Amino acid sequence: MMVDDTQADRVVPPTGFTATLTLFSAAAMAFLAVFALALSLATGRLADRWGDELARSATVRISAPEGQMAAQTQAALKVLQTTTGVARARALDNDEQRALLEPWFGPDLPVDMLPIPQLIEVIEEGQGFDAQGLRLRLAAEVPGAVLDDHTRWRQPLVNAASRLRLLGWVSLLLIGATTAAIITLAANAALAANAQVIGVLRQVGARDAYIVRAFVRRFTLRALAGAGAGMVLGCLAILLLPAAQDAGGFLTGLGFQGLSWIWPLVVPPLAASVAFWATGAAARRMLKDLP
Amino acid sequence: MIELENVAYSYGGGDLLSDISLELQPGSFHFLTGPSGAGKTTFLKLCYGALTPTSGTARLFGTDRREMQRDDIAMARRRIGVVHQDCMFLDHMSVADNIALPLMVSGRDLLGEAANLKELVTWVGLSERAKARPPELSGGERQRAALARAVIMSPDVVLADEPTGNVDWEMSQRLLRLLIELNRMGKTIMIATHDLALIRSAKAHVQARVLRIANRRLQLAGADL
């Protein structure tokens, strides 16, 4: 289409509201598609991170009378060190526990003066540990220990992230369908506005295929140019977004990372393909209705 | 070449043409006359395949119109040059490009045809206006441009629908001379017109058959024409 019969689209007037409409709609849709793509990829990364990181760790909480806290902590660590699937386990020190509580109680919390449970961080390896077996062992050997493998609150987070990812892909599909609809409408409007052009072409012996090709070529190139501009603007807008801070790292940065910057490049050819098929179908349908 | 056999055409429940039979012989010259609304344009449309007869048979270069696919009709139109009274152009292209349009849509090499195009533009007297846009042309210039576009593919038949309707007498004589010249080159010509003076002036230069549409039927015109 790019090299064959470059004369063909000369017969279609190069200006007019349909040209502007196609360019603008393709640019706007590509801009939105880049954001939807960024959202999908970011939520994908978020879901993976939550799923992976939380699945690879667990917490043992020890609540014991003050005199037994150290002994029970040592006993729990011993149990954990001999548990298959546990890479390492370590008791959090007072500073770490204070840091965990700081958002709720402020920076000067006297952790050592309060009856706060001791937390042990457990990092898994391989296929992970048998949570049920570990609970039974801890119940038998460390009466004050409670194992939290994060399942209870990890699963809703992973579900939420997966829903967000799905939402991103649905948005992309909707944007694609809307692009097709708008370009089809623009093509129909262009064909209607150029009824005289079509009449002249048919009068001088143009085949339907020639007329279709002329409009398809013009609209495909317009959609490609519009979507290219929209994609560039979308990428610039994403680049200009504030970088993810450590404090907000939980929500990860909305944008592309590494090779995922290739994905926006797919948007203009996709928009052009949509324009190609939508315009072709509209033109063939219209010509079929002419005597 | 073009044959109509007992052709009738109806539209909206009413008959526009009935029992029309005619064969356009190669190299013949015809005038088609009749009052406004008599069906001259409909008749021409049947001749170049824009309409399909309601009954009877229209044959374009030996093929029944009903059996022709859309591409066949497009190919037939390359052999039939048509000039309309309200000749339509692609206003965003130059006059020369509009004249070359039939070459363009048929995939001919425009560079290879450049000399022919130039000669044709000169023949219709539009050398100075070749780069102008159609809206800049006068009525007579538009008609001549339309005639040049109609003949650039060297068609077998030229059909002209009121080609002198929007031009003055001098310009209508000039257009007539061009059509007579084409006829002398062997082209079949049919001119639909209600301008009887034009027909009379043409008969001094060419052997023309004058047909009249009256009461939906085609008749040979009287001796007064």
Interface residues (C-beta under 8 A of the other chain):
Chain A: D5 Q7 R10 V11 P13 P14 T15 Q196 V197 G199 V200 L201 R202 Q203 V204 G205 A206 R207 D208 A209 Y210 L287 P291
Chain B: A50 L51 T52 R70 D71 A74 M75 R77 R78 V82 M88 F89 L90 D91 H92 M93 D97 L101 P102 M104 V105 S106 G107 L110 R149 M153
